[in-house]
Amino acid sequence: MARYIGRFAPSPTGWLHAGSLVAALASWLDARAHGGRWLVRIEDVDRPRCVAGADEAILRQLARCGLVPDEPPVWQSRREGHYQAALDRLVAAGLAYPCACSRRDIDEALAARGWVHQRHGERVYPGTCRPERGGLRGRPPRAWRLRTDGPGGDDVWIAWLDRRLGPQRQNVTQEVGDVVLRRADGLWAYQLAVVVDDAAQGVTDVVRGEDLADNTPRQILLQRALGVTTPRYLHTPLVMAADGQKLSKQNGAQPVDLDDPLAALRAAATVLGLPRELPGANPASWLAAATQAWSARWVPPVAS
Ligand code: GLU
């Protein structure tokens, strides 16, 4: 069996709930079904959004569900030197640059081009601070951005294959624009931290919620800029809340019940399309049956 390293990468902005358990379970099952390793990475770079104690609570909840990482968890807040080193390399290669624009500057530049800013849409950066347009022009840097245009200034299309969603493609230059790597408040952006850490940990397979699928092309672009390998991707179905949005703490998600982990696992398996009545009297025996069911569905047989 080829080497496989998977991971679950929760942001400790709250406890594990029915939605995040789906991603945790799917990534664990996929790792086990491939005879691989499963890691947990606490993504706590966005410190203002983190909730004190949520990291340890998530690890306890996972353990209660029988989901125990094969190595000690990694905290992103302890890895900031690696993000700086990656940014330095990108800047030295001419692939990243400092940006002095405030949100307002960006909105004004977009409005001047006749682009109406959509509140929940992407705010595609118009490239005001790109070096060839005059750079910072004496203003202090706020954020650092990745160039999303090609070497000749062409648009960059990223095509990728999701194991569940099938072939995907995106014009990253036009639809995303120059991605923030380090924010104006000095915090490292998720996009940079996730790519640096997946590469550093040798992650071969990313299994995570479908809400993140749209981030994948910009992460692939960043992997290429850093010269690291692109993992395989599988984006899992989301759990929806009563308001029709992805289930989250904001719309009423309840923490996974530590008193009944089996019920929580069964509910997560249903979202993943696994058989409703898998045998198992406790998390460990249920997970063994679930791994077989996952394997049958998502792991192609090896040709002999
Ligand atoms: N930390 C991200 C989140 O909780 C997940 C990152 C990932 O799996 O790539 O939404």
Residues whose N, C-alpha, C, O or C-beta is under 5 A from the ligand:
A	BS01	LIG	A9 P10 S11 E43 V194 R208
